[in-house]
Amino acid sequence: RTGVQVSRLLFDEAPGAAPRVTGVEWLPAGGGAAQAVRAAREVVMAAGSIGTPQILQLSGVGPAAL
């Protein structure tokens, strides 16, 4: 999708396995409710040096205090 803003990553947390990113939740450019999309194989995130850490933190990755 183009012209959307990712709000967080979606994880598959199977018991006994490491959490794995399986999709993203995004906000439409014109406003509206968040929507989600799941990946069939893998998720590649490229949001730059500021956006990538921000999305990871919004997804619950990293220190909770941030």
All heavy atoms as TSV, in Angstrom:
chain	resi	resn	atom	element	x	y	z
A	1	ARG	N	N	0.846	-1.181	0.000
A	1	ARG	CA	C	0.000	0.000	0.000
A	1	ARG	C	C	0.888	1.240	0.000
A	1	ARG	O	O	1.943	1.247	0.617
A	1	ARG	CB	C	-0.887	0.029	1.220
A	1	ARG	CG	C	-1.732	-1.185	1.383
A	1	ARG	CD	C	-3.178	-0.789	1.335
A	1	ARG	NE	N	-3.987	-1.980	1.494
A	1	ARG	CZ	C	-5.011	-2.235	0.741
A	1	ARG	NH1	N	-5.371	-1.397	-0.190
A	1	ARG	NH2	N	-5.712	-3.313	0.912
A	2	THR	N	N	0.424	2.266	-0.621
A	2	THR	CA	C	1.129	3.535	-0.590
A	2	THR	C	C	0.225	4.566	0.058
A	2	THR	O	O	-1.000	4.412	0.080
A	2	THR	CB	C	1.513	4.004	-2.009
A	2	THR	OG1	O	0.327	4.135	-2.782
A	2	THR	CG2	C	2.456	3.013	-2.671
A	3	GLY	N	N	0.809	5.606	0.610
A	3	GLY	CA	C	0.038	6.680	1.204
A	3	GLY	C	C	-0.638	6.311	2.510
A	3	GLY	O	O	-1.655	6.889	2.857
A	4	VAL	N	N	-0.087	5.333	3.215
A	4	VAL	CA	C	-0.647	4.938	4.511
A	4	VAL	C	C	0.441	5.057	5.576
A	4	VAL	O	O	1.625	5.156	5.258
A	4	VAL	CB	C	-1.200	3.494	4.493
A	4	VAL	CG1	C	-2.305	3.355	3.470
A	4	VAL	CG2	C	-0.107	2.477	4.243
A	5	GLN	N	N	0.030	5.060	6.836
A	5	GLN	CA	C	0.981	5.133	7.935
A	5	GLN	C	C	0.843	3.882	8.787
A	5	GLN	O	O	-0.255	3.559	9.268
A	5	GLN	CB	C	0.702	6.365	8.795
A	5	GLN	CG	C	1.672	6.516	9.943
A	5	GLN	CD	C	1.414	7.792	10.723
A	5	GLN	OE1	O	0.608	8.630	10.347
A	5	GLN	NE2	N	2.107	7.923	11.831
A	6	VAL	N	N	1.938	3.165	8.974
A	6	VAL	CA	C	1.932	1.966	9.807
A	6	VAL	C	C	1.834	2.392	11.259
A	6	VAL	O	O	2.589	3.246	11.718
A	6	VAL	CB	C	3.195	1.114	9.561
A	6	VAL	CG1	C	3.275	-0.033	10.556
A	6	VAL	CG2	C	3.208	0.585	8.143
A	7	SER	N	N	0.889	1.803	11.993
A	7	SER	CA	C	0.722	2.150	13.399
A	7	SER	C	C	1.374	1.132	14.325
A	7	SER	O	O	1.789	1.478	15.427
A	7	SER	CB	C	-0.761	2.300	13.743
A	7	SER	OG	O	-1.481	1.138	13.406
A	8	ARG	N	N	1.457	-0.128	13.898
A	8	ARG	CA	C	2.148	-1.132	14.703
A	8	ARG	C	C	2.326	-2.414	13.912
A	8	ARG	O	O	1.669	-2.630	12.893
A	8	ARG	CB	C	1.401	-1.421	15.996
A	8	ARG	CG	C	0.080	-2.119	15.819
A	8	ARG	CD	C	-0.647	-2.281	17.157
A	8	ARG	NE	N	-1.904	-2.973	16.957
A	8	ARG	CZ	C	-2.142	-4.222	17.347
A	8	ARG	NH1	N	-1.224	-4.904	17.990
A	8	ARG	NH2	N	-3.310	-4.779	17.125
A	9	LEU	N	N	3.217	-3.256	14.413
A	9	LEU	CA	C	3.446	-4.571	13.822
A	9	LEU	C	C	2.550	-5.581	14.524
A	9	LEU	O	O	2.244	-5.440	15.705
A	9	LEU	CB	C	4.909	-4.978	13.995
A	9	LEU	CG	C	5.938	-4.031	13.388
A	9	LEU	CD1	C	7.346	-4.483	13.759
A	9	LEU	CD2	C	5.784	-3.946	11.891
A	10	LEU	N	N	2.152	-6.620	13.805
A	10	LEU	CA	C	1.336	-7.684	14.373
A	10	LEU	C	C	2.203	-8.923	14.539
A	10	LEU	O	O	2.954	-9.288	13.631
A	10	LEU	CB	C	0.146	-7.983	13.453
A	10	LEU	CG	C	-0.753	-6.794	13.147
A	10	LEU	CD1	C	-1.810	-7.192	12.124
A	10	LEU	CD2	C	-1.397	-6.268	14.413
A	11	PHE	N	N	2.096	-9.568	15.688
A	11	PHE	CA	C	2.940	-10.713	16.012
A	11	PHE	C	C	2.134	-11.992	16.119
A	11	PHE	O	O	0.973	-11.980	16.530
A	11	PHE	CB	C	3.657	-10.485	17.353
A	11	PHE	CG	C	4.678	-9.401	17.309
A	11	PHE	CD1	C	4.329	-8.087	17.565
A	11	PHE	CD2	C	5.998	-9.679	17.008
A	11	PHE	CE1	C	5.267	-7.078	17.532
A	11	PHE	CE2	C	6.946	-8.682	16.968
A	11	PHE	CZ	C	6.584	-7.370	17.231
A	12	ASP	N	N	2.780	-13.115	15.802
A	12	ASP	CA	C	2.246	-14.443	16.055
A	12	ASP	C	C	3.093	-15.011	17.183
A	12	ASP	O	O	4.277	-15.264	16.992
A	12	ASP	CB	C	2.362	-15.318	14.808
A	12	ASP	CG	C	1.884	-16.738	15.047
A	12	ASP	OD1	O	1.154	-16.966	16.036
A	12	ASP	OD2	O	2.246	-17.627	14.255
A	13	GLU	N	N	2.503	-15.150	18.346
A	13	GLU	CA	C	3.250	-15.608	19.509
A	13	GLU	C	C	2.837	-17.028	19.847
A	13	GLU	O	O	2.074	-17.272	20.774
A	13	GLU	CB	C	3.032	-14.652	20.677
A	13	GLU	CG	C	3.528	-13.253	20.353
A	13	GLU	CD	C	3.476	-12.319	21.537
A	13	GLU	OE1	O	3.774	-12.749	22.662
A	13	GLU	OE2	O	3.118	-11.153	21.323
A	14	ALA	N	N	3.348	-17.981	19.080
A	14	ALA	CA	C	3.048	-19.391	19.312
A	14	ALA	C	C	3.746	-19.852	20.588
A	14	ALA	O	O	4.889	-19.463	20.855
A	14	ALA	CB	C	3.507	-20.221	18.121
A	15	PRO	N	N	3.079	-20.674	21.383
A	15	PRO	CA	C	3.702	-21.167	22.622
A	15	PRO	C	C	5.003	-21.910	22.324
A	15	PRO	O	O	5.065	-22.734	21.417
A	15	PRO	CB	C	2.648	-22.119	23.191
A	15	PRO	CG	C	1.371	-21.756	22.524
A	15	PRO	CD	C	1.734	-21.184	21.190
A	16	GLY	N	N	6.033	-21.581	23.087
A	16	GLY	CA	C	7.324	-22.249	22.934
A	16	GLY	C	C	8.185	-21.735	21.796
A	16	GLY	O	O	9.272	-22.229	21.564
A	17	ALA	N	N	7.716	-20.756	21.058
A	17	ALA	CA	C	8.478	-20.204	19.928
A	17	ALA	C	C	8.692	-18.712	20.141
A	17	ALA	O	O	7.945	-18.061	20.862
A	17	ALA	CB	C	7.736	-20.435	18.620
A	18	ALA	N	N	9.718	-18.195	19.502
A	18	ALA	CA	C	9.979	-16.760	19.573
A	18	ALA	C	C	8.882	-16.014	18.822
A	18	ALA	O	O	8.369	-16.505	17.809
A	18	ALA	CB	C	11.341	-16.451	18.947
A	19	PRO	N	N	8.482	-14.836	19.317
A	19	PRO	CA	C	7.459	-14.047	18.595
A	19	PRO	C	C	7.932	-13.731	17.178
A	19	PRO	O	O	9.111	-13.474	16.944
A	19	PRO	CB	C	7.346	-12.769	19.423
A	19	PRO	CG	C	7.885	-13.115	20.751
A	19	PRO	CD	C	8.916	-14.170	20.536
A	20	ARG	N	N	7.014	-13.763	16.234
A	20	ARG	CA	C	7.341	-13.531	14.831
A	20	ARG	C	C	6.365	-12.511	14.255
A	20	ARG	O	O	5.154	-12.616	14.459
A	20	ARG	CB	C	7.207	-14.860	14.098
A	20	ARG	CG	C	7.626	-14.812	12.683
A	20	ARG	CD	C	7.530	-16.190	12.037
A	20	ARG	NE	N	7.344	-15.911	10.645
A	20	ARG	CZ	C	6.535	-16.545	9.838
A	20	ARG	NH1	N	5.856	-17.545	10.255
A	20	ARG	NH2	N	6.422	-16.178	8.600
A	21	VAL	N	N	6.888	-11.523	13.541
A	21	VAL	CA	C	6.031	-10.520	12.908
A	21	VAL	C	C	5.320	-11.171	11.724
A	21	VAL	O	O	5.957	-11.778	10.863
A	21	VAL	CB	C	6.842	-9.297	12.435
A	21	VAL	CG1	C	5.958	-8.303	11.699
A	21	VAL	CG2	C	7.526	-8.627	13.609
A	22	THR	N	N	3.993	-11.049	11.703
A	22	THR	CA	C	3.205	-11.682	10.644
A	22	THR	C	C	2.381	-10.679	9.838
A	22	THR	O	O	1.737	-11.051	8.872
A	22	THR	CB	C	2.254	-12.738	11.232
A	22	THR	OG1	O	1.430	-12.120	12.219
A	22	THR	CG2	C	3.034	-13.881	11.856
A	23	GLY	N	N	2.390	-9.402	10.253
A	23	GLY	CA	C	1.621	-8.408	9.516
A	23	GLY	C	C	1.790	-7.022	10.098
A	23	GLY	O	O	2.591	-6.817	11.007
A	24	VAL	N	N	1.035	-6.090	9.563
A	24	VAL	CA	C	1.083	-4.707	10.044
A	24	VAL	C	C	-0.327	-4.151	10.163
A	24	VAL	O	O	-1.248	-4.581	9.471
A	24	VAL	CB	C	1.911	-3.779	9.122
A	24	VAL	CG1	C	3.357	-4.203	9.068
A	24	VAL	CG2	C	1.335	-3.713	7.739
A	25	GLU	N	N	-0.479	-3.194	11.070
A	25	GLU	CA	C	-1.719	-2.428	11.189
A	25	GLU	C	C	-1.406	-1.047	10.640
A	25	GLU	O	O	-0.372	-0.473	10.963
A	25	GLU	CB	C	-2.129	-2.347	12.656
A	25	GLU	CG	C	-3.436	-1.619	12.875
A	25	GLU	CD	C	-3.801	-1.561	14.342
A	25	GLU	OE1	O	-4.403	-2.527	14.840
A	25	GLU	OE2	O	-3.446	-0.562	14.982
A	26	TRP	N	N	-2.277	-0.508	9.808
A	26	TRP	CA	C	-2.013	0.776	9.167
A	26	TRP	C	C	-3.234	1.671	9.203
A	26	TRP	O	O	-4.348	1.219	9.367
A	26	TRP	CB	C	-1.519	0.585	7.744
A	26	TRP	CG	C	-2.412	-0.262	6.877
A	26	TRP	CD1	C	-2.423	-1.624	6.806
A	26	TRP	CD2	C	-3.419	0.182	5.967
A	26	TRP	NE1	N	-3.371	-2.040	5.912
A	26	TRP	CE2	C	-4.005	-0.958	5.377
A	26	TRP	CE3	C	-3.884	1.430	5.602
A	26	TRP	CZ2	C	-5.011	-0.873	4.441
A	26	TRP	CZ3	C	-4.902	1.514	4.662
A	26	TRP	CH2	C	-5.438	0.368	4.090
A	27	LEU	N	N	-2.957	2.971	9.062
A	27	LEU	CA	C	-3.999	3.997	9.063
A	27	LEU	C	C	-4.097	4.605	7.668
A	27	LEU	O	O	-3.086	5.011	7.100
A	27	LEU	CB	C	-3.655	5.093	10.071
A	27	LEU	CG	C	-3.467	4.628	11.515
A	27	LEU	CD1	C	-2.880	5.746	12.358
A	27	LEU	CD2	C	-4.776	4.140	12.078
A	28	PRO	N	N	-5.293	4.685	7.097
A	28	PRO	CA	C	-5.450	5.290	5.778
A	28	PRO	C	C	-5.038	6.771	5.789
A	28	PRO	O	O	-5.220	7.460	6.796
A	28	PRO	CB	C	-6.948	5.159	5.490
A	28	PRO	CG	C	-7.437	4.093	6.411
A	28	PRO	CD	C	-6.557	4.160	7.616
A	29	ALA	N	N	-4.509	7.245	4.679
A	29	ALA	CA	C	-4.036	8.628	4.576
A	29	ALA	C	C	-5.156	9.637	4.791
A	29	ALA	O	O	-4.952	10.686	5.381
A	29	ALA	CB	C	-3.381	8.848	3.209
A	30	GLY	N	N	-6.361	9.357	4.351
A	30	GLY	CA	C	-7.474	10.288	4.478
A	30	GLY	C	C	-8.194	10.195	5.809
A	30	GLY	O	O	-9.210	10.833	6.015
A	31	GLY	N	N	-7.669	9.387	6.729
A	31	GLY	CA	C	-8.324	9.175	8.016
A	31	GLY	C	C	-9.186	7.927	7.980
A	31	GLY	O	O	-9.352	7.290	6.949
A	32	GLY	N	N	-9.723	7.587	9.096
A	32	GLY	CA	C	-10.571	6.409	9.181
A	32	GLY	C	C	-10.001	5.389	10.139
A	32	GLY	O	O	-8.975	5.613	10.784
A	33	ALA	N	N	-10.666	4.272	10.217
A	33	ALA	CA	C	-10.288	3.212	11.152
A	33	ALA	C	C	-9.020	2.491	10.700
A	33	ALA	O	O	-8.751	2.376	9.499
A	33	ALA	CB	C	-11.429	2.211	11.278
A	34	ALA	N	N	-8.275	2.001	11.686
A	34	ALA	CA	C	-7.075	1.210	11.398
A	34	ALA	C	C	-7.477	-0.081	10.692
A	34	ALA	O	O	-8.535	-0.646	10.964
A	34	ALA	CB	C	-6.327	0.905	12.682
A	35	GLN	N	N	-6.629	-0.515	9.783
A	35	GLN	CA	C	-6.839	-1.768	9.066
A	35	GLN	C	C	-5.593	-2.611	9.228
A	35	GLN	O	O	-4.514	-2.092	9.511
A	35	GLN	CB	C	-7.131	-1.489	7.597
A	35	GLN	CG	C	-8.392	-0.672	7.399
A	35	GLN	CD	C	-8.707	-0.452	5.939
A	35	GLN	OE1	O	-8.325	-1.228	5.077
A	35	GLN	NE2	N	-9.416	0.619	5.651
A	36	ALA	N	N	-5.730	-3.896	9.046
A	36	ALA	CA	C	-4.594	-4.797	9.209
A	36	ALA	C	C	-4.426	-5.649	7.964
A	36	ALA	O	O	-5.390	-5.944	7.255
A	36	ALA	CB	C	-4.792	-5.685	10.426
A	37	VAL	N	N	-3.200	-6.020	7.724
A	37	VAL	CA	C	-2.890	-6.933	6.630
A	37	VAL	C	C	-1.870	-7.936	7.153
A	37	VAL	O	O	-0.969	-7.587	7.916
A	37	VAL	CB	C	-2.370	-6.174	5.382
A	37	VAL	CG1	C	-1.090	-5.438	5.665
A	37	VAL	CG2	C	-2.213	-7.105	4.203
A	38	ARG	N	N	-2.044	-9.196	6.799
A	38	ARG	CA	C	-1.138	-10.267	7.215
A	38	ARG	C	C	-0.300	-10.699	6.022
A	38	ARG	O	O	-0.780	-10.725	4.884
A	38	ARG	CB	C	-1.923	-11.466	7.738
A	38	ARG	CG	C	-2.729	-11.164	8.970
A	38	ARG	CD	C	-1.961	-11.510	10.188
A	38	ARG	NE	N	-2.766	-11.220	11.391
A	38	ARG	CZ	C	-2.248	-11.142	12.572
A	38	ARG	NH1	N	-0.960	-11.319	12.754
A	38	ARG	NH2	N	-2.994	-10.875	13.609
A	39	ALA	N	N	0.943	-11.045	6.285
A	39	ALA	CA	C	1.854	-11.484	5.228
A	39	ALA	C	C	1.804	-13.004	5.105
A	39	ALA	O	O	1.676	-13.717	6.098
A	39	ALA	CB	C	3.282	-11.053	5.556
A	40	ALA	N	N	1.910	-13.499	3.883
A	40	ALA	CA	C	1.929	-14.940	3.655
A	40	ALA	C	C	3.292	-15.531	4.016
A	40	ALA	O	O	3.374	-16.661	4.493
A	40	ALA	CB	C	1.601	-15.247	2.199
A	41	ARG	N	N	4.368	-14.741	3.831
A	41	ARG	CA	C	5.699	-15.285	4.064
A	41	ARG	C	C	6.527	-14.457	5.043
A	41	ARG	O	O	7.006	-14.975	6.024
A	41	ARG	CB	C	6.440	-15.432	2.735
A	41	ARG	CG	C	5.786	-16.498	1.864
A	41	ARG	CD	C	6.358	-16.610	0.496
A	41	ARG	NE	N	7.795	-16.773	0.498
A	41	ARG	CZ	C	8.526	-16.751	-0.600
A	41	ARG	NH1	N	7.950	-16.583	-1.755
A	41	ARG	NH2	N	9.809	-16.886	-0.541
A	42	GLU	N	N	6.730	-13.193	4.746
A	42	GLU	CA	C	7.590	-12.386	5.610
A	42	GLU	C	C	7.202	-10.922	5.543
A	42	GLU	O	O	6.540	-10.487	4.607
A	42	GLU	CB	C	9.061	-12.557	5.241
A	42	GLU	CG	C	9.393	-12.110	3.842
A	42	GLU	CD	C	10.830	-12.448	3.447
A	42	GLU	OE1	O	11.449	-13.311	4.053
A	42	GLU	OE2	O	11.308	-11.813	2.497
A	43	VAL	N	N	7.635	-10.178	6.553
A	43	VAL	CA	C	7.403	-8.736	6.617
A	43	VAL	C	C	8.764	-8.059	6.544
A	43	VAL	O	O	9.667	-8.396	7.310
A	43	VAL	CB	C	6.686	-8.337	7.929
A	43	VAL	CG1	C	6.592	-6.825	8.057
A	43	VAL	CG2	C	5.311	-8.978	7.993
A	44	VAL	N	N	8.916	-7.121	5.630
A	44	VAL	CA	C	10.141	-6.333	5.515
A	44	VAL	C	C	9.779	-4.908	5.909
A	44	VAL	O	O	8.888	-4.307	5.322
A	44	VAL	CB	C	10.702	-6.363	4.071
A	44	VAL	CG1	C	11.923	-5.472	3.960
A	44	VAL	CG2	C	11.017	-7.787	3.669
A	45	MET	N	N	10.479	-4.387	6.920
A	45	MET	CA	C	10.186	-3.040	7.385
A	45	MET	C	C	11.337	-2.114	7.020
A	45	MET	O	O	12.493	-2.405	7.334
A	45	MET	CB	C	9.971	-3.024	8.898
A	45	MET	CG	C	9.528	-1.666	9.389
A	45	MET	SD	S	9.025	-1.626	11.100
A	45	MET	CE	C	10.561	-1.844	11.939
A	46	ALA	N	N	11.024	-1.023	6.370
A	46	ALA	CA	C	12.012	-0.020	6.005
A	46	ALA	C	C	11.380	1.347	6.230
A	46	ALA	O	O	10.748	1.902	5.340
A	46	ALA	CB	C	12.445	-0.191	4.558
A	47	ALA	N	N	11.526	1.870	7.442
A	47	ALA	CA	C	10.893	3.137	7.793
A	47	ALA	C	C	11.918	4.203	8.164
A	47	ALA	O	O	11.573	5.198	8.781
A	47	ALA	CB	C	9.911	2.913	8.939
A	48	GLY	N	N	13.159	3.978	7.827
A	48	GLY	CA	C	14.198	4.967	8.106
A	48	GLY	C	C	14.720	4.887	9.529
A	48	GLY	O	O	14.268	4.092	10.351
A	49	SER	N	N	15.694	5.743	9.818
A	49	SER	CA	C	16.375	5.696	11.119
A	49	SER	C	C	15.509	6.227	12.260
A	49	SER	O	O	15.761	5.931	13.419
A	49	SER	CB	C	17.687	6.475	11.061
A	49	SER	OG	O	17.433	7.830	10.729
A	50	ILE	N	N	14.489	6.989	11.969
A	50	ILE	CA	C	13.572	7.489	13.001
A	50	ILE	C	C	12.314	6.634	13.051
A	50	ILE	O	O	11.847	6.232	14.119
A	50	ILE	CB	C	13.184	8.963	12.735
A	50	ILE	CG1	C	14.422	9.858	12.660
A	50	ILE	CG2	C	12.192	9.460	13.781
A	50	ILE	CD1	C	15.194	9.973	13.951
A	51	GLY	N	N	11.743	6.331	11.903
A	51	GLY	CA	C	10.481	5.599	11.838
A	51	GLY	C	C	10.565	4.158	12.309
A	51	GLY	O	O	9.646	3.669	12.969
A	52	THR	N	N	11.653	3.455	11.979
A	52	THR	CA	C	11.773	2.047	12.370
A	52	THR	C	C	11.756	1.874	13.884
A	52	THR	O	O	10.947	1.097	14.396
A	52	THR	CB	C	13.024	1.407	11.742
A	52	THR	OG1	O	12.883	1.441	10.314
A	52	THR	CG2	C	13.202	-0.026	12.191
A	53	PRO	N	N	12.601	2.578	14.659
A	53	PRO	CA	C	12.523	2.419	16.119
A	53	PRO	C	C	11.170	2.846	16.682
A	53	PRO	O	O	10.673	2.234	17.626
A	53	PRO	CB	C	13.634	3.327	16.644
A	53	PRO	CG	C	14.550	3.549	15.506
A	53	PRO	CD	C	13.714	3.431	14.271
A	54	GLN	N	N	10.552	3.874	16.102
A	54	GLN	CA	C	9.254	4.332	16.589
A	54	GLN	C	C	8.195	3.244	16.402
A	54	GLN	O	O	7.419	2.957	17.311
A	54	GLN	CB	C	8.823	5.611	15.879
A	54	GLN	CG	C	7.473	6.109	16.370
A	54	GLN	CD	C	7.001	7.344	15.623
A	54	GLN	OE1	O	7.480	7.659	14.550
A	54	GLN	NE2	N	6.043	8.036	16.206
A	55	ILE	N	N	8.149	2.623	15.247
A	55	ILE	CA	C	7.167	1.567	14.988
A	55	ILE	C	C	7.426	0.372	15.900
A	55	ILE	O	O	6.499	-0.224	16.440
A	55	ILE	CB	C	7.177	1.151	13.507
A	55	ILE	CG1	C	6.667	2.305	12.636
A	55	ILE	CG2	C	6.344	-0.109	13.287
A	55	ILE	CD1	C	6.872	2.111	11.157
A	56	LEU	N	N	8.695	0.021	16.104
A	56	LEU	CA	C	9.015	-1.087	17.008
A	56	LEU	C	C	8.545	-0.783	18.425
A	56	LEU	O	O	7.955	-1.640	19.089
A	56	LEU	CB	C	10.518	-1.383	16.990
A	56	LEU	CG	C	11.046	-2.014	15.700
A	56	LEU	CD1	C	12.572	-2.033	15.699
A	56	LEU	CD2	C	10.486	-3.420	15.531
A	57	GLN	N	N	8.760	0.432	18.901
A	57	GLN	CA	C	8.324	0.802	20.249
A	57	GLN	C	C	6.804	0.800	20.354
A	57	GLN	O	O	6.242	0.331	21.344
A	57	GLN	CB	C	8.889	2.161	20.637
A	57	GLN	CG	C	10.373	2.119	20.914
A	57	GLN	CD	C	10.967	3.487	21.156
A	57	GLN	OE1	O	10.334	4.504	20.940
A	57	GLN	NE2	N	12.217	3.494	21.606
A	58	LEU	N	N	6.111	1.303	19.340
A	58	LEU	CA	C	4.640	1.303	19.351
A	58	LEU	C	C	4.085	-0.125	19.324
A	58	LEU	O	O	2.968	-0.360	19.754
A	58	LEU	CB	C	4.096	2.083	18.146
A	58	LEU	CG	C	4.312	3.592	18.189
A	58	LEU	CD1	C	3.922	4.219	16.846
A	58	LEU	CD2	C	3.525	4.212	19.319
A	59	SER	N	N	4.899	-1.064	18.838
A	59	SER	CA	C	4.488	-2.465	18.766
A	59	SER	C	C	4.820	-3.248	20.014
A	59	SER	O	O	4.525	-4.429	20.118
A	59	SER	CB	C	5.157	-3.124	17.559
A	59	SER	OG	O	4.811	-2.434	16.382
A	60	GLY	N	N	5.486	-2.601	20.974
A	60	GLY	CA	C	5.817	-3.275	22.226
A	60	GLY	C	C	7.207	-3.889	22.260
A	60	GLY	O	O	7.526	-4.653	23.161
A	61	VAL	N	N	8.045	-3.559	21.300
A	61	VAL	CA	C	9.424	-4.060	21.275
A	61	VAL	C	C	10.324	-3.016	21.896
A	61	VAL	O	O	10.299	-1.854	21.497
A	61	VAL	CB	C	9.882	-4.353	19.818
A	61	VAL	CG1	C	11.329	-4.800	19.789
A	61	VAL	CG2	C	8.972	-5.378	19.177
A	62	GLY	N	N	11.100	-3.409	22.883
A	62	GLY	CA	C	12.001	-2.477	23.550
A	62	GLY	C	C	11.519	-2.119	24.944
A	62	GLY	O	O	10.550	-2.699	25.456
A	63	PRO	N	N	12.189	-1.163	25.568
A	63	PRO	CA	C	11.841	-0.786	26.940
A	63	PRO	C	C	10.405	-0.254	27.062
A	63	PRO	O	O	9.979	0.588	26.274
A	63	PRO	CB	C	12.838	0.332	27.266
A	63	PRO	CG	C	13.933	0.200	26.270
A	63	PRO	CD	C	13.333	-0.413	25.060
A	64	ALA	N	N	9.678	-0.756	28.040
A	64	ALA	CA	C	8.286	-0.346	28.241
A	64	ALA	C	C	8.169	1.125	28.635
A	64	ALA	O	O	7.154	1.757	28.373
A	64	ALA	CB	C	7.622	-1.230	29.284
A	65	ALA	N	N	9.208	1.660	29.285
A	65	ALA	CA	C	9.162	3.046	29.746
A	65	ALA	C	C	9.092	4.031	28.575
A	65	ALA	O	O	8.614	5.154	28.730
A	65	ALA	CB	C	10.377	3.358	30.598
A	66	LEU	N	N	9.569	3.635	27.411
A	66	LEU	CA	C	9.538	4.533	26.244
A	66	LEU	C	C	8.180	4.484	25.598
A	66	LEU	O	O	7.788	5.268	24.831
A	66	LEU	CB	C	10.628	4.149	25.255
A	66	LEU	CG	C	12.057	4.280	25.765
A	66	LEU	CD1	C	13.033	3.766	24.727
A	66	LEU	CD2	C	12.356	5.735	26.088
